[in-house]
Amino acid sequence: MFMYYAPKGPGTPFAVPPHLAYACDRGATYQTREVMAGPNGNGPGWLFRFSNGAKVYDDRDLKWDNQATLWAPVYSDSGLECYVGRWVADPLDPSKLERPKMLDGHRVTLGDGSVWVAAVARGFDVETSSYYTPLPRTLGYDGKTGKWRPVKVAKEYRRFLELANLYADAHQEAVAADAKTFEFEPIDELAVAALTANYRISHAELSLFEDVYTVTARDALVHCALDFPTIRRWVEKKTEPGDGGPAT
């Protein structure tokens, strides 16, 4: 449901900007169109959009329209990468952005009422009362046994897991200090990563919709990434009468 624009130099062939790796799954295809002018006063470039193979491209023309489309810049550490756009009349639809394989997660309702599955980075095992990660792992070869075994978390999810662990540490420190609040600077990176793990969407795409990414939605996404819903149910069950908890 999103379109992208990338500027081009003379004779430069099309290539998906590296910073948009989150927007195209392995095996995804893309449709391109070379244009003489782009959104927001940009010059010659490429308009393009992705398909994961399971869903067809949008029936509308691949184009930018000052009246009917809305655009936002996409930045990386090295600066402006490209622009992402949407048709103004289109609502945000998670079903059009789902990845072929959805990761374990919890349902979250964003500010517009759309319901998403936010991925869990740091899960809680109720049987052992311990933490683990359900994120996909890469395989490593064991020369002694001649077998391949799951080792560390796959590259595309490592930052997500790192952020979840950092948040958990900060949360634990706040609890130990009996603090009611605490600061976690990359909180938005963590929250949006919970969506990006299961959908072809990130910060720039969300910014095209007003009142969708709210403080309430951000908190819910972070809680899902840390598997707080599972922890909350476990605590409630532990305190029920007959489960070793106090009777009411």
C-alpha positions in Angstrom: 0.0 0.0 0.0 3.1 2.2 0.1 5.0 3.8 -2.8 8.6 4.9 -2.7 10.7 7.5 -4.6 14.5 7.4 -4.9 16.5 10.1 -6.8 18.8 8.9 -9.6 22.0 10.2 -11.2 22.8 10.0 -14.9 22.9 6.4 -16.1 22.3 5.1 -12.6 20.4 1.8 -12.7 17.6 1.2 -10.2 18.5 -0.4 -6.8 16.4 -0.7 -3.7 18.0 1.7 -1.1 19.7 -0.5 1.6 17.7 1.3 4.3 14.5 -0.1 2.9 15.5 -3.7 3.6 12.6 -3.9 6.1 10.1 -3.2 3.4 10.8 -6.2 1.2 11.0 -9.8 2.4 13.2 -12.4 0.9 11.7 -13.3 -2.4 9.7 -10.1 -2.7 9.3 -8.5 -6.0 9.1 -4.8 -6.9 7.5 -2.7 -9.6 9.4 0.4 -10.8 8.8 3.4 -13.0 11.3 6.0 -14.1 10.1 9.6 -13.6 11.4 13.0 -14.6 10.2 14.6 -11.4 9.4 13.3 -7.9 7.4 14.5 -4.9 8.4 17.5 -2.8 10.2 19.2 -5.7 12.6 16.4 -6.4 14.0 15.8 -9.8 14.5 12.6 -11.9 14.3 9.3 -10.1 12.5 6.1 -9.6 9.0 5.3 -8.2 8.7 1.8 -6.9 6.5 -0.5 -4.7 6.9 -3.9 -3.3 4.9 -7.1 -3.4 5.6 -10.3 -1.4 4.4 -12.5 -4.2 1.2 -13.5 -2.3 -0.6 -10.3 -3.1 -0.9 -8.3 -6.3 0.3 -4.8 -6.8 -2.1 -1.9 -6.3 -4.4 -1.5 -9.3 -3.7 2.2 -9.5 -0.9 3.7 -11.5 2.5 4.0 -9.9 2.7 7.8 -9.7 2.8 10.7 -7.4 0.0 13.2 -7.3 0.1 16.5 -5.4 -3.5 16.3 -4.5 -4.1 12.6 -3.9 -0.8 11.4 -2.4 1.1 12.2 0.8 4.9 11.8 1.1 7.5 11.6 3.9 11.3 11.4 3.9 13.1 8.2 4.8 16.5 8.8 6.5 19.4 6.5 7.4 22.5 7.3 9.4 24.1 8.7 6.2 21.2 11.1 5.5 18.2 11.2 3.2 17.6 7.9 1.5 14.3 8.3 -0.3 10.7 9.1 0.2 7.7 7.0 1.1 4.2 7.9 -0.1 0.6 6.8 0.2 -2.8 7.6 -1.3 -4.5 10.1 1.0 -7.8 8.2 0.8 -6.3 4.9 1.9 -6.6 3.8 5.6 -3.8 1.9 7.2 -4.3 -1.8 6.6 -2.1 -4.3 8.4 -3.4 -7.2 6.2 -1.6 -5.6 3.2 1.7 -5.4 5.0 2.0 -8.8 6.7 5.1 -10.8 6.2 4.8 -14.3 4.8 5.7 -15.8 8.2 4.4 -14.0 11.3 6.4 -14.2 14.5 5.0 -15.0 18.0 3.4 -11.9 19.4 0.4 -10.2 21.0 -2.5 -8.2 19.4 -2.1 -4.4 19.7 -4.7 -1.7 18.6 -3.2 1.5 17.2 -4.7 4.9 17.5 -6.9 4.5 14.3 -8.4 1.2 15.6 -6.3 -1.1 13.4 -5.2 -4.3 15.0 -1.7 -5.6 14.6 0.4 -8.5 16.0 3.4 -7.0 17.8 6.3 -9.5 17.9 7.8 -10.7 21.2 11.6 -10.2 21.5 12.1 -11.2 25.2 9.6 -13.9 26.0 8.6 -15.3 29.4 8.3 -19.1 29.9 5.6 -19.7 32.5 6.7 -23.3 33.1 10.3 -22.4 34.2 9.6 -18.8 35.2 12.5 -17.7 33.0 13.2 -15.6 30.0 14.0 -16.6 26.5 13.7 -15.2 22.9 11.3 -16.7 20.4 13.0 -14.8 17.5 14.4 -16.9 14.6 17.9 -18.1 14.9 20.7 -18.8 12.4 22.2 -22.2 12.0 25.8 -23.0 13.0 27.7 -26.1 11.9 29.2 -28.4 14.6 32.1 -30.2 13.0 32.3 -32.7 15.8 28.8 -34.0 15.4 28.3 -33.1 11.7 25.1 -31.3 12.5 23.7 -27.8 12.1 22.2 -26.3 15.2 20.4 -23.1 16.0 22.9 -20.6 17.4 22.4 -16.8 17.7 19.4 -14.7 16.7 19.2 -14.0 13.0 20.8 -10.7 11.9 17.7 -8.8 11.1 16.3 -9.3 14.7 19.4 -8.7 16.7 18.9 -5.0 17.3 15.3 -5.7 18.3 16.4 -8.2 20.9 19.2 -5.9 22.1 16.7 -3.0 22.7 14.3 -5.3 24.5 17.1 -6.5 26.9 18.2 -2.9 27.5 14.7 -1.9 28.3 14.3 -4.9 30.6 17.5 -3.9 32.5 16.3 -0.3 32.8 12.9 -1.4 34.0 14.5 -3.7 36.6 16.7 -0.9 37.9 13.7 1.3 38.2 11.8 -1.3 40.2 14.8 -1.9 42.5 15.0 1.8 43.1 11.3 2.0 43.7 11.0 4.6 40.9 7.6 5.3 39.4 9.1 6.3 36.0 12.3 6.0 34.1 13.8 7.2 30.9 14.6 4.9 27.9 15.8 7.0 25.0 15.4 4.5 22.2 11.8 3.6 23.3 10.4 4.5 19.9 12.9 2.3 18.1 11.9 -0.6 20.3 8.2 0.0 19.9 8.3 0.3 16.1 10.7 -2.7 15.8 7.9 -4.9 17.3 5.8 -3.9 14.3 8.5 -4.1 11.7 9.3 -7.7 12.8 5.9 -8.8 11.5 5.0 -6.1 8.9 6.7 -4.2 6.1 6.4 -0.9 7.9 8.7 1.4 9.9 8.8 5.0 11.3 8.4 6.9 8.0 5.4 4.9 6.9 3.7 5.3 10.3 4.3 9.1 10.2 2.1 9.4 7.1 -1.0 8.7 9.3 -2.1 11.2 12.0 -3.0 9.9 15.5 -2.0 6.3 14.7 1.2 6.0 16.7 0.3 7.4 20.1 1.8 7.3 23.5 -0.7 4.6 24.5 0.1 2.6 21.3 3.8 3.0 22.0 3.5 1.7 25.5 1.4 -1.3 24.3 4.0 -2.2 21.7 6.9 -2.1 24.2 4.9 -4.2 26.6 4.3 -6.8 23.9 8.0 -6.8 22.9 8.8 -7.7 26.5 6.0 -10.2 26.8 4.3 -8.3 29.6 0.8 -9.7 28.7 2.1 -13.3 29.5 3.8 -12.1 32.6 0.7 -10.3 33.8 -1.5 -13.4 33.3 1.1 -15.6 35.1 1.1 -13.2 38.1 -2.7 -13.1 38.2 -2.8 -16.9 38.1 -0.2 -17.1 40.9 -2.3 -14.9 43.2 -5.6 -16.7 42.6 -7.0 -18.6 45.6 -5.9 -22.2 45.5 -2.7 -21.4 43.6 -0.7 -20.6 46.6 -1.7 -16.9 46.6 -3.7 -15.0 49.2 -7.5 -15.6 49.3 -9.8 -12.6 48.9 
